[in-house]
Amino acid sequence: MGKIIDGKMISQDIKDEIKNFVENRKNRGLRAPKIVSLLVGNDGGSIYYINSQEKLATSLGVSFNKLLLDEKIKEDKLINLIEDLNRDKNVDGIIVQLPLPNGLNEKKIINTISPSKDIDCLTFNNQGKLYCGDKVFLPCTPNSVITLLERYNIELEGKNVVVVGRSNIVGKPVAQLLLNKNATVTICHSKTKNLKDICKNADILVVAIGKAKYINKEYVNKDSIILDVGTSSYNGKITGDVDFDNVINEIKMITPVPGGVGALTTTLLIRNSCEALEYNENENFNS
Ligand code: NAP
């Protein structure tokens, strides 16, 4: 039976590290990190997400301000607000909840965030750094995949890693991070031929397609290590892209859904605010 890669346990370890970081600063008379998250309008998913970010940040001692803005806010007003936050030395991380309501230029607004406070790695500047292999706040879901592999001491160098999915928020950045770690990376998508054979030959398989239980035992081998990013609703339950029950006896290791990749993402976002605070204090981020 395959071993479970426990995202909840790793997430708890990182939460403890964040708490220690904040306490250690407080003991030295230094302030805690501060995140400001902007929500424009009332998108249900974004409200849920921002509330869970707030709850977790607060429980770890990280200051979290929610700015709830009218969906009819003018674009230049929103941009001015972000520019004010960019200048505020007591703000370390700025998050703009996506999607924005129609009529607002999402790319322009996101790219107003100072790269040194872009803890979600959404600005072109930070994404460019990511693709150049430079140090940058890592985007949370791709970073969750890498963090789980590293914390389980799974070697990446020279490994044959297959990423299924090529979205800008998951597939492409996770492939780039794996490449930065010297893995040999193949990216697959909906037009890929022989997907089963390509997946079956992978040492590590990362799946982010948004199709519940799509990957079954025909796509794996007995040494497969599987990172399942998918979160679809299936019979009312959050379900991954991998048919867990079908593959569990045929592989080496796997992340469950829930409790795998997704269990880390918000924790890593908050950890990025700690890194932002340190970088900005040391003024070395944009050098
Ligand atoms: P997306 O933007 O819809 O992209 C899906 C990708 O999968 C596309 O590149 C698509 O190929 C590819 N694809 C779709 N069907 C395929 C198939 N049958 N065979 C091969 N490739 C296929 O989705 P996303 O935003 O990357 O999200 C993917 C999944 O991860 C979703 O379930 C999402 O909810 C989940 N997710 C989870 C977290 C988390 O924290 N756990 C965070 C973000 C996303 P084409 O490019 O050819 O269309």
Residues whose N, C-alpha, C, O or C-beta is under 5 A from the ligand:
A	BS01	NAP	T141 G165 R166 S167 V170 G171 C188 H189 S190 K191 A208 I209 G210 V229 G230 T231 S232 V261 G262 T265
